[in-house]
Structures are given as C-alpha cells and as structure tokens.
Amino acid sequence: MTRPDTGALDRCRLVCALLVVANHTSPLLSLSPFADHLLTQVWARLAVPFFLMLTGRFLLPRLRREGRAALLPFLRSTALLYAAATLLYLPLQLYKGYRPGFFPLLQDVFFGGTFYHLWYFPALLLGVALLYALRRLKAPVLLALCAGLYLVGLLGDSYFGLISGAPPLAAAYGAVFSLVEQTRNGPFLAPLFLLLGFLSAETPPRSTRKGYGAAFFLSLALLTAEGAAVSLFAKPEHSVFYLALPLCAWFLFRWLCAMDLPQSPRLRALSAVVYLIHPWCIVLVRGLAKLTGSVPVLVACSPVHFLAVAALSLLLGSAAVLLPRRTRPLPRSEAPLPPARCWAEIDLSALRHNLAFLRARLPQGCTLMAVVKAGAYGHGAGRVAAVCAGEGVDAFAVATVAEGSALRRSGITGDILVLGRAFPEELRDACAHDLILTVADALHARELAAFPHPLRVHAALDTGMCRLGFPFTSIDDVASLYGSLRVEGLFTHLCAVNDTAFTELQLARFFSFADALRRRGLGPGRLHVQSSAGLLGLPPLPVDYVRPGLALYGCGWEGLRPVLSLKCRIAAVHTLAPGETAGYGRAFTALRPTVLAVLSAGYADGLPRALSCGRGGALLCGQYAPTAGLICMDQTLVDVTELPQVRPGDTAVLIGPGLDAETVAAAAGTIPNELLSRLGPRVERVYLGS
Ligand SMILES: *Cc1c(COP(=O)(O)O)cnc(C)c1O
C-alpha cells in the first residue's frame, strides 16, 4: 500500500560506515598493499557518495515541495551535529598541536572540516545550499552542471597527474587548492551525488532487481579497473573521484531500492554513530595496545587492527543507539494507518500502463500533455503528475490558475497549461509559477496584455463548441496577439468525435486557421486538438500535443486499465421483518425478511444520490448488493439478504473490478468523468504500486 521499503539502504549504510573505518585503518596493508589500495582508495570511495545520495533522496524532494521550511531545519540540525562532532574531537586536535591562524581556521570550518573525517559536514551543507539555490533549473541542466563540477574535482584529484604538466590548468588548480585543501571539499563532490539521490526518488526503475545488481557489479569492475589504472599511471593527488564512481553509486542505489526490505531506524542511527566516533576508537585501540604491550598484534597486524576498531565502534555505537530508545521509543512505522471508513485506491502501475498505451498511439513528433485538472479527475493531481513526470511527461493541463500553481509547488517543472479563463486577479500567481494561459477571446487578450510582463499563452480557437476560444474567422484578432504576448501554441476542442461530419468541419476550420497564421509569417506554435476520444477515435492528426484525461485514468476504452477503486467499510448489519421500512422518507419497505448493510459512504463522498433505491449498488464478498432506499450524505443502505456472510467491518467495493466507473456512472445518468472528479475530500487516497 505504500512505497516499497527502503531497508536495504539502511543496511548498506552500516556497510558504508565500516568502509570508512577501513579507509582510516587500512585493513589489508600488512598483507598486500595493492589489495589494500583497491579496498580503501577505490571501493571504500563508494561510501561517502552513498551517504550523499541518501540525503538527496530524502531531503531534496522536500526542499522542492516545502522550500525554506525544509531547508532551514536541515541546515540547523546538520550544523549542530557538526559542532558537536567538532567539540568531540577538539581534545585530540589540541593534543596533536593544532593551533591554526585565523584564515586557516575559517578554511577548516567552512571547507576542510575540523577533523579529518568531518570534512563531510561542510561539504554536505555547501552542496545542499547550492542545490537549493539552483532548484528552479530543469533536471538535465542541473545534472550537467553538477557533473561539470564533479569533473573539475576529478581533474584536481585522482587525475591530477594528467593535467599537472599543463601550466594554465595547474595554475588554476593552484588557486583552488589555496582555498580548499583538496577537491572533495567545496562544491565539487557533493552536488552530483545529492542530485543523483534525488533523481533516484523521482524516476521509476527501468530494470529489475537482478538487472540493477548486474549493472552494479559491472560498474564496480569498471571502477576497479579505473582505480588500478589511475594509481599506476595518473599520479593521483588524492583518490576520491573516479569517472566510474557516479555510475557505480547509481546502480548500487537502484539495486538496493529494488530489494524491498523492512526499514531499520536503529541501523540508520548506528551507522551515523559509527561514522562519528570511529577515530576515537582508533585512538583507544592504539592506547590499549601500548598499555598492554600488544602493538605488534593490535596495531601492526592490519586486519586485527581494523577488526578491533570496527568492533569497538559497533559496541559503543550500539550502546549509544540502544540507550535512548528505552526512554523514547521511535515511531513504529512511517506507513499511514490503513484507511478506516471510505477510501480510493489509486493503482499507479495501471496509470503507467495507460500512459504507455496512449503514447504508443501517438504519431511521430507528437507528445502527451497529461490532463490533471480537478485533482486529476479525483485521483490526486500531485501524485498523478509526479508519476507522469517520472515517465518523462513534460506537459500538463489543468483547469485553473490555482490548480497550476499547486502543481508547480508540488515540484512539477514541465509546462503547465491552464485550460480555463484566467481572471486579472490571478495573473500575478500565474506569472510567478510560470504557467501557460489560454487566451479565450479578444477581450481576454486585452486583459492579459495589460499585465506588466509578457505572459506565456496558447490561443484557443472556437471551431464549433461555442465554449472558450476566438471565433475561427477572427484571424486578425489572433494575429495581433503576437505583439503583446508570448504565443506558444494554438488549440481547439472537439465536441462530438462520434459525429464524423462535424468533427471534420472542426478540423478543417482549425488547420486552415493555422495555415492562415503561417502565411502571415506567424508561427502558430504547438498545435493540439484531441482529448481522449479524439486520440483513440480519430486517425492520427498533424499535431504537437494530445490532451488525454479520462483515458489516462483507464476509463472508456478497451486495453486501458482502470486506475481508481472506491471502497468503504460496512458500519452495521440489520435484519428487517416484512413491512418494516428503512432510510429517509421510509423509501425502502421490506417485502420479505431482509438483511441490510450500512455502508460508510454517502453522497458527500461522491456516491451519486441518483443511485438510490436499487439503481446502484456495491460489491460485497464479490457479490452485487443493490442500494435500499435513499442514499444519505455519509451512509448508504444496501440489501444483503442473499449474502449471509456479510459482517460489520467488511470492505465493500463501490467502484472497482466487476463494477467499473462507466457502469456506475451510467446507472447514475452521468459519465465517469463526473463520477470520479466528484469523489469527496473525505475520501482518503491510497496509492498502490508506486
Ligand atoms: C478536460 C479536457 C480535456 C481532457 O478530456 P478527456 O475527455 O478527459 O480526455 C482535453 N482538453 C480540454 C480542453 C479539456 O477541457
């Protein structure tokens, strides 16, 4: 019912913390310096990128959604942790004779970290702040930018030997190194991995667990080869950056995400503590070795040294993690409670299926604009749009400026077209959220042109529906838009796809209007005409977008999968003697001994009152039970005389397999579009198959 559990990430977190310990204790050094190099300078380099990706995965989507409200608490708690760790290591630093001047101290605090593994904190803070500042950029641009920074870091790190012979580059790196001691500090390493973590949350998997596992081991082999080659030939300055590292980290992450193991907050905390305290454990183990005269074993024998430090870190870490749990237990689960009364299950894998089904029917060069108005027809606009965006959809249509603004705030970066008329009071919001408006007519055009910034618009053409749009004869009015507005498209709406003659008339009017604009040297921009019915019922048209709504949600056509099921619980079961009546107005009379079940859903939840008195019904235990009497605002009676097994607490299906939205809508004298878009705000939306 919820996202797959990401427990494999928690387990890998601990492995990565131990890799950092290995990095600082060189476990294989006394056996084989080359093997130790591979372990500590190549494989262990996955650890920090992995930590950064975790932060990116869980923090950045919130930053997108909530902005500063999510940024500030993160910066504050990370800075606090950094300060605490600094204090923890201050005695060691002072003991080692650390007495920096003012400028080097600032450098340490803001870039290098105040102790050797603490560089992670300033790098993380800087990376998150940078990505926050750039959050409005489109993902590919941002990715290119972060990859560029990474390459700069790489050339100053493991590939330094390649460029140190080129004087201008070497001089440039001289400047970099005067500010940061090495390129893992500063803005070079963290942004790319933070962003990759974010993208892993935003893009649905394209392969299976096995596929990602294979890809990970393949990229690990690449990384190994690269690490060995670099150490032999490139005279590395340090060995933190490799070309194969982002690839390897990405596939590792996707592989783990595909594993679906239960989460473990304890392991999460333990890994953090191990990461923080293990240098102290190194000091303690060495001190103990000296005291007991066991330096040759405990320190000089590197595997024993590593194991001793790791064991001590785990021991102290477990104590630290377990102690506070006694007094303040962690929340048992982050999953939402199962819905109790009335809920809609939204099957996101069906949505993906429908999306692929529709896209397979698009002509060359035509893309899909997902219509997510009215809360995505009751399915939840934010979630539906996010899934579509994850599948590569980059254009959306909504009905109102408020819907468009909400979509933008939820993190959608693609084009958002407002299909309805935007009123002057709404233009500021529309502009601030970079929405594309529909110009409805000449009067509307003047209102839009009066706004101080040129607005992005698509012109609506009325080819016969008589709703919004310029009359198809008003070429001059539309042509004059180009001076004052950013006209990016031209569209019309078909009103009767089954009426072939009228549809052909509408199409002829539309395409000749577009030609007339072209003849005047005005690019009509992107053309679009068809909603679901037009896409699935007409031969392909020379357009740039199609605008399906209903078909996305799986209604009305063979081959689509319904996305939404509406369910509720049974609140009570009653037995009526012949002659007894039930419900408002006593509209139901028992003609025989009758059993009625009370459903916890009514017309306020979106169940049309027109389904009263046996015109509609519900499935209980897979069997149909007709409504009895009048549907109430919050409850509905159904006749379950034939279903003796029904009990209070059972689940009833109001829309779902065996009782599809088309059938229910038809029984209520309406269409599935109305039925679905009117599901009430009390109906909890539960997302499956994410
Ligand atoms: C609602 C709407 C659509 C989507 O229609 P469906 O029949 O749900 O596919 C397309 N275009 C316009 C202008 C609309 O208002």
The ligand as an ORCA input file, in Angstrom:
! r2SCAN-3c Opt
* xyz 0 1
  C     -10.882     18.149    -19.914
  C     -10.268     18.463    -21.188
  C      -9.513     17.508    -21.863
  C      -9.409     16.066    -21.419
  O     -10.598     15.413    -21.812
  P     -10.820     13.833    -21.630
  O     -12.095     13.590    -22.332
  O     -10.903     13.574    -20.186
  O      -9.674     13.168    -22.264
  C      -8.864     17.908    -23.009
  N      -8.959     19.169    -23.462
  C      -9.715     20.120    -22.862
  C      -9.781     21.488    -23.421
  C     -10.413     19.788    -21.707
  O     -11.156     20.714    -21.103
*
